[in-house]
Amino acid sequence: MVREIPIDILEGFKVLDAALLCRRGDTWTVERNGSAAGSFISGCMGASERLYPEPNGQLVLSDDGGATAAARISAIPSGLFSIAEKIREMRDVPAVESYEMVLGKAVGSHRLINLGNLAAIAITAAQPAVPSRPDRHIVLASGPVRISELADDIGASWAREAISRIADPSHFSDVEIPSGLIDEILDSAWRAAGEDQAAYDRLRSDIGFAQGVIRDAFGRDLESEAEFYDSSATDNVCSMLETIDTTGRIVILEDTASGLCEYLFSDTESFTRAQPRNVGEFASDLACGRYRLDDDGRDFELVVEDGKLILDESPSMAHGGRKYGVLFIAKSLSDRVIAMEDAELAREMSRLRVRRGSPAENLVVRMAEMSGDIASVERDICSIFGWDFTGNGRMESLDDLMEAVELESAQAYGRSGRDKA
């Protein structure tokens, strides 16, 4: 199912340092100022048309739910467009031919600006809070389900492009499709129609039939392409998160159901505590499977939820999978606990009211909570993506809060029973 981009997010929509091109048939429209992207896209839309994203970042205008493209909108770096314009003027190249060449260059060199990603961020920022989960924002999604959904989107994109070229062989290749795809669709339609010419004509323009052919004959190409775009999107997210510094901190996961904590280990070096230099590196290593999870083949989402950074395993399950709070804690605290003898460790856990039977990591987390040595990265993440941060920071459970109050009260009064405060 192709996801529609609501037009109301286009007000004020900007794509800095970019030039936008819209092709509708043989007609091109160009906007050199990316700051006016919202009004340009709105002005290109017909009365009955809606806006949809292509997997490679282009936007499609369609009046049949995204099945066929009435027009495509692309964005390329301003520098690339300026060079093409200079060459066009020097060599007296027709504008249409110049636009086709520069867009083809951008597609071939993977220099298209991903309008789909930028629109998705704008949609998330514009959406009203969902009552049950007011601030659940997906930072990064990874796993088989995401790849499958992305492959479906790419298959629909290929099908639209192939049918468009079948209808008009001179059609410019806005979207790259596998070699032989058009022939395979035509051959399959001929075999399915038999001697019925009318049925053949219908099948060769049927988007659903084309998608079926793509799944059967080009399944491996689809998966490869989906992995490429998934990797590109992940790299983009990780690059954005590299500004959030976590130097000198280790990662501890806190099970949101049981409250038990554990170090996040590398899957290549057992018992080596993960020490990412920034949140982007953490997300990248997580997506690449470099950290130990229960099952590398499972889906997961890294989300900001209720003011916390959460690792949600198998989020597509009806009741959710295991959820972990992701804590970036000062390494010095961890080293201090590791250096404790068993007797000292037991005394500290008793003094700080850590529940009996809890692992030593729970003591590290309790000490970090009391000293304020847990990096609060959630607000920074929301700021980078343009999300409202509606959480109240990293909150303890009611039980933990009561324990802290009792402990503080006992320390304040001391042995004399007088209030030192």
Secondary structure, 3 states (H helix, E strand, C coil): CCCCECHHHHCCCCCCCEEEEEEECCEEEEECCHHHHHHHHHHHCCCCCEEEECCCCCEEEECCCCCCCCEEEEEEEHHHHHHHHHHHHHHCCCHHHHHHHHHHHHHHCCCCCCHHHHHHHHHHHHCCCECCECCCEEEEEECHHHHHHHHHHHHHHHHHHHHHHHHCCCCCCCCCCCCCHHHHHHHHHHHHHCCCHHHHHHHCCCHHHHHHHHHHHCHHHHHHHHHHHHHHHHHHHHHHHCCCECCCEEEEEEECCCCCEEECEECCCCCCECCCCEHHHHHHHHHCCCECCCCCCCCEEEEEECCEEEEEECCCCCCCCCEEEEEEEEHHHHHHHHCCCHHHHHHHHHHCCCCCCCCHHHHHHHHHHHHCCECCCHHHHHHHHCCCCCCCCCCCCHHHHHHHHHHHHHHHHCCCCCCCC
